[in-house]
Amino acid sequence: MKPALPAKLLQALAPWRNAPAWHIAFSGGLDSTVLLHLLATLAKSETLPPLCAMHVYHGLQTAADAWPAHCQLVCDSLGVPLRILRVQVQPGASLERAARDARYLAFARVTGAGEVLLTGQHRDDQAETVLFRLLRGAGVRGLAAMPAQRTLAAGHLVRPLLDVERSELQAYAHDHHLKWIEDPSNADPRFSRNYLRHRVLPVLAQRWPQVVSSLTRTAEHVGEAQGLLDELAVMDRQRADQPSAFPWLPLHSLLLTPLRELSDARQRNALRHWLAPLTRLPDSDHWAGWISLRDAKGDAQPVWRLADGELHRCGERIWWLPSEWSEFSGAPVSWPDAQKNLELPGNGQLKLMGDVPGGPLEVRYRQGGEIIEVPGRGRRDLKRLFNECGVPGFVRGRLPLLYRGEQLLGVPSLAGLWATSSEHWQLDWLPQTCDQGLS
């Protein structure tokens, strides 16, 4: 005999019983209505975190205008507070994906540290996801489908009904005389998931009655395989994740040599794991960019452009440059009061330590041909100094140069490249922090 739905739900939520709050993503449809009713009922006999329902209003169809009022009535009857989140859906190739992205972005904004967002996806949804991604040619991570839990902002997203069939939710709803919203768009076969739900899966079920269970079991097997790939990626990354010679440069980077020693498949696996928090990953057809970057000549500086930034290679190290890094303009900046730190647009902060040089000061960036006085070495070409020290090419144009009129006074000593041009002052540069996180 199957365990009762309330017991099954409590078991799934056992790890989260000490969370500061439980938020329920409440669309007003069958799944979320059953989830909300279950939790509100359990809260009368169990010690649960505070409950709050959240309804996202997309404004994509006229029928949706009445849904917030319906959700409010349901929440009032159950004694659960409701929060309405209004979002703007960005136009794109897939309306389904754009609406989902807007929805989860709204949830992330209101989920506090340690709090849990509960959603109503069930086993049939999981089966649809596996089939949908299979038809799109997804890899191992995609075919693992929806995880039972993942991080969401500073909290967690949990799907406690993934082991529950839609028929169980329907039976519970009818037994408790629940009323829910029937979204008209859910019947529109132009949407891929609806087509699979109404046209494909019923036909498959006629030939293979256990198709939903089989597909969800496949997701579990593939999820386990993905876990092993992640463990392998961590081991491979550890060998390449060695400190660079430029600790002042706040960018993610890896040594290339340890990656070269791996098979192509392990290289891709390690890079996917490294890049996943930084950018949307390329599909299989676009990994040729990695091969070109990896196999370029040693004196080349190849670039692999990805969705949210660029991967640069300098010598035997690869560097991740997020999109924000390209917002730097390189325009000169006057420094009327060098006693105060100077904010460089898109390029961090500059400060002078010690005796401030006299005269009007200005910060400029490389144009080529710059000469600087180096203590003990005389006048030296800046480009040659950079070459000697192996300064990455992508940062050379961002290194602030201090001028008085047409005289180049100094380059930031923070770079640790050579001694400052004066014993009485030094120039320190704190580059723009570029740490960044995908939905």
N, C-alpha and C positions, 0 to 999 in steps of 0.2 A: 504494500500500500504506500502510495506517495505521501510524504509529510504534508500537513496542511500548509496553505500558502502563508499564513502569518508566521508559523514556525520556520518555514524556509527563508522568509525575509529576515527574520531575526538572526538566523544563522549566518546569512550573507553579510549582515551589517555588524556582526560581533566585533570585528577589529576597530570599528569606528564609534563605539559607544561612548568614548570619552572625548569626542570632538567638541569644540566650543559651540557649534551649531550645525544643524542639518537643514540645508536648503533643498526644496523639491522643485525641479523644473516642471512647471505645471502648464501644459498647453491647453488643458480642458478636454483632451481626447481620452479614449478608453484607457490607454496604458497609464498615463500620469494620474488620471482620476482614481484608478484602482490603487496605485502606489500611495497617493495622498490619503485616501480613505483608510488603507491598511495602517499607515504610520499614525494617523490621528487616533485610530482605535487602539493601537498598541500603546500609545502614550498614556492612556487611561489606566493601564495596568503595569506598565514597564517604566523604568527610569530611563528616559531617552534625552538626548540633547534638545535644546529648544528648536522647534520646527518653524519654518517660514517657507511659504510658496512663492515662486517667481514666475510670472507670465510675461513672455516676450511678445510684444506687438510689432509685427513687421510692416503692416499697412500695405500688403501686396494684393489683397482682394477685399471687395466690399463686405463679404460675409464676416470677415475678421473683426469688423467694427463692433459687433455685438459680443465678441468672446470675452473681453475683459470683464464686462458686467456679469456674464455667466460664471466666470471663475471667481469673482468676488462673492456671489451668492453661495457657491459651493464651499468656499473657505470660511465664510461667516457661519454656515451651518455646522462646520466641523471645528470651529474655534481656532483656526489656523490663520495667522496674519498673511496678507498677500501683498506682494510688491510688483507693480507693473513696470516693465522695462521696455521703453520705446527705442527702436533701432532704425537706422537707415541702411537698406540693403544696396550694396554697390553693384551696378550693372556689370555683367560679365558673360562668359560663354555658357556658364551653368547657373541658372537661377537657384537650383537646389543647393549647390555648394555655397553660393554667395549668401543665401539666407542662413545656412548652417554656420558659416564663418561669423556672420553678424551676431547670431544668437550666442555662440560660445564666447565671443569677445565681450558681450554684455555680462554673461555669467562670471567671466574671469574678473571683471571690474568690481563686482560686489561680493566675491568670495574672499573672506578674510583669512588670516593666517591660521592654518590648522582646521579651518571649516570644511564641510563636505557638501558638495552638490550632488544630489541624487537624481538620476534620470531613469525613465521607464522602459528603455529598450529591453526586448525579451528575446527568447530563443529564435523565433521566426525572423525577427529583425537581423539577428546574427547570420542566419542562413542566407537571407537576401544579400547581406553585405559580402559574404564569401563569394556568392555566385556573381554578383556585380563586379567585384574586383578581379575575379578570375577572367571574366569576359574582357576586362580592360587590360589584361596582361600584367597584373600586379606581381611583385616579387614576394619573397617569403614574409617580410614584415606586413605587406598589404593583405596577404591571405590569412594572416593571423587574426584579421578582422578587428572587432572592437574589444579592447581589453576590459576586464571587469573593473579595473581602477587605474587611474593615472593622475599625475599632478595637474592642477589647474591653478594658475597664478601661485599664491602662497598656500593654497589649500589642495583639495583632492576632488576629483570627479569619480563617482562610484556608480556602477550599474548593477544594482542588487537583484534584478529580475532576469539576468541573462540566461539562467537555467530554468526559466519558467516559459511554458508555451502560451501562445496567444489564447488558445482555447480555455486554459485555466483562468486567465484574466477575464475572459468573457463570462465564464461560469460564475466567478466571484461577483462581477458587476450585476448580473441578473439576480443572483441570490440576495444581494443587498439593495436591489432596486435603485442602482446608481444611474444618473443621467450624465451623458457626456456629449461633446461636440463631434459631429461628423464633418471633417474638413472636406469640402467639395473637391479640392485639388488632389486628394488622396485617391480619387477614382480616375484621374486623368492619365491615360496610358502614354501620353507624350513624355511624361517623366519616367526616366529609366527604372527607378525602383518600383513605381506603380506597375509598369509593364511586366517586370519580373514577378511581382506579387500576384497580379490578376491573370496574366496570360501564360507565364512560363512555369512557375512553381506548381500550379494546379495540374498541369499536364504531366510534369515530372512525377508528381505524387500518385497519379493513376498507375504509372509503371513501377515506381519505387515509393511505396507508402511511407517509408522511413527517411525520405529525402532531407527533411529539416534536421532530424537528429544526425544524419550522416554528415551533412555540411557543417554543422556546429562541432561535431567530433573532429572533422578535418581541421577546423580553425584551432582547436585545442592542440592537435598534433603539431601544426605549423607554428603555433605560438611557442611550444616547447623547443622546436628547432631554432626559432629566432632567439630564444634565450641563450642557447648554446653558442650561436653566432655572436651574440653580444659579449659573452664571456671571452671568446676568442679575440674579438676586436679590442677588448680592454687589455689583454696581454700583448697584442701586437702594437697597440698605441703606446704602452708604457715604454717600450724600447725606443720609440721615435720621439716621445714627449720629453726631450731634454732641454734645459735652459739655453736660451740664445746668448750670444755675446753682447746683446743690447737689452739688459733688464729694464731700462727706462722706456722701452718701446712697448706700449700696452696693447699688443696684438697677439692673437693665437698663432702659434707656429709649430712645425714638426720638422725633425731631421728627415731628410729624404733617403739617406743610405739604408737605414733599417727597413724602410718600406720597400726599397728595391729588392731586398733579399726574399721578399714574400712572393707567392704566386699572384697572378693578376687578380684572381678571385679574392684572395685574402687582402690585397691592397684595397680593392673596392669596398670590402667589408669594413676594414679599419677606417677608411675615409668616410664612409657613410655614418659610422658611429661618431666620428669626430665632428663632422659637418652638420649632423642632424639638429643640434640646438642653435645653429648659426644661420642656416638657410634652407629653403625648400630644395630638395635633392633632385638631381637630373634623372631622366628616365634612361633606360639602357642605351638608347641611340646616341646619347650626348656624352658618354664617358670617353669618347675619343679625345675630348679636350684634355682629360687627365693624362692620356698616353703622350700627347704632344708636349705637355708641360714636363712630364717626367723624363722624356727622352731627348729634350732639347740639349744643345751643346752647353758645356759648363759656363761659358762666358755670355750665354744668352740670358734674357730676362723675360721668359714667356709668361703669359697671363691666361688663366682659365676663367671666363666670365660665367657666373651662376646667377640665380634669381635674385639674391639679396646681397651680392657683393662679388668679390673677385679673389681668386687664389693666385698668388704670385710666387715665382721661384727665384731665389737669389742664391747662386752657388748651390750648395747642398742642403738648403733649407727652404721649406714652403711656408708661406705666410697667408693668413686669412685677413682680407681687407673688407670690412662691411661697407654697405652703400654710403653710410655717413662719412666715411673717409674721403669720398670723392667730392664732398660739398665744399672743400677748401678752395678758396679763390686765388690765393697767392698775391693779393693786392698789398702794396706797402702800407704800413701802419705807423703813424707818428707817435712818439713817446714823450709828451711834454713834461711829465713828472716821473722821472725814473726812480724816485723814492718809492713809488707805488708799483705793485704788480700790474703787468699789462695783459689784458685779455686779447688773445689773437683770434679773430673770427674763424671758427671751424678748425682751430689748430692749437687749442690748449692755452697755457699761461706762461708768461715770461717774467723773470724777476732778476734784478741786479743785486748782488751781494757785495758789500764793501763800499769803497769810495766811488761815487757815481761820476763818470767822465763828464767834463764840461761840454757846453755847446748843445745845439738842438740835435736830438737823437731820433733815428727812424729805424724801423725794422723792415727789411726787404727780404726777398727770396732770390734764389739763384737764377741768374740769367746766362751764366757761362763766362769763363775767363777770370773769375774772382781770384785775387791774390791776398794772402794774409801773412802777417808777421808771426812766426812761431819762435818762441824763446829757444835759443841755442841752435836754431836751424835756419834762421833768416827768413826771407820772403819765399813763401811756398804756394804753389798752385793748389787751390781748394779741391779741384777734381782729383788731383793725384793723391792728396791726403785721404780723401774718401776711398779711393781705390786701395790704398795701403791698408786701411782699417776694415775694409769689407763692408762699409755702410750700405744697407740695402738700397737699391736704386729708387724704389718707390718713396723712400723717406727723404732723399737728398733735396728734392725740391721743396720740402716742408720745413727744413731746418732753418730757424730764424737767424738772420744775419744782422748784426748791429752796426749801423752806419752813423757817421757824423759827416754830413755833407757827402762827398764822394769817397771818403776814407772808410774802409772796412775795419772796424775796431775789433770785432770778436765774433766767435761762434760759441754756442752753449757748451760750457765745460761739463754739463751733466752727461753729455754723450760719452765722456771718458776717453776721447780719442787722442787728445793732445793737450799740453798745458795751455792755460789761458795766456793771452797776449799781455797781461798786466799782473803785477804782483799785488795790486791794491784792490782789484775788483774781479768778480767773475759773473758770468751770465748763466743762469739756470733756466732750463726749459722743461716744463711739465706737459708732455703731449696730451692731446685730447684722449680721454678714456673711451675705448671703443668696445668694451664688453657688451654683447647683445644676445636675446632669446627669440617660434613658429607656431600656428594652430592647425 
